[in-house]
Amino acid sequence: RLHLCDQHLSHMQADKIMNKHNLLLEVCLAALHEGQSIKTHLKRYDALYEGSGHTTCTAL
């Protein structure tokens, strides 16, 4: 079973989700922030734990 990176999903504003379109928007925004986080921190993590065989989720 794969682990899902869901740190930004916990910041979703449930009171603003009135329909499936708003839910999709919130999920897409969370994915956007996760992607930016990966781009920002992965190189530093690779340098710090070189050869560890980590996954992207572990790096986050």
C-alpha positions in Angstrom: 0.0 0.0 0.0 1.4 3.4 -1.0 1.6 6.3 1.4 -0.1 9.5 0.2 1.5 12.9 0.8 -1.4 14.7 2.3 0.0 17.5 4.4 -1.7 20.3 2.5 -5.0 18.4 2.3 -5.3 19.1 6.1 -5.4 22.8 5.3 -8.6 22.5 3.2 -11.3 24.8 4.3 -14.2 22.4 4.7 -16.7 25.3 5.4 -16.1 26.6 1.8 -16.7 23.2 0.1 -20.3 23.4 -1.1 -20.2 21.1 -4.1 -17.9 18.8 -6.0 -16.4 21.7 -8.0 -15.2 23.4 -4.8 -13.8 20.1 -3.5 -11.9 19.5 -6.8 -10.5 23.0 -6.5 -9.3 22.5 -3.0 -7.7 19.1 -3.9 -6.0 20.7 -6.9 -4.6 23.6 -4.8 -3.3 21.1 -2.2 -1.6 19.1 -5.0 -0.1 22.3 -6.4 1.4 23.2 -3.0 2.7 19.6 -2.5 4.4 19.9 -5.9 6.0 23.2 -5.1 7.2 21.8 -1.8 8.8 18.8 -3.6 10.6 21.1 -6.0 11.9 23.3 -3.2 13.1 20.7 -0.8 14.0 17.5 -2.7 17.5 18.6 -3.8 18.4 19.6 -0.3 17.1 16.2 1.0 19.0 14.3 -1.7 22.2 16.0 -0.6 21.6 15.4 3.1 20.6 11.7 2.7 22.6 10.7 -0.4 22.1 7.1 -1.4 19.3 6.5 1.1 16.9 5.2 -1.5 14.1 7.4 -0.1 10.9 8.1 -1.9 9.5 11.5 -2.7 7.0 11.2 0.2 9.7 10.4 2.6 11.6 13.5 1.6 8.7 15.6 2.4 
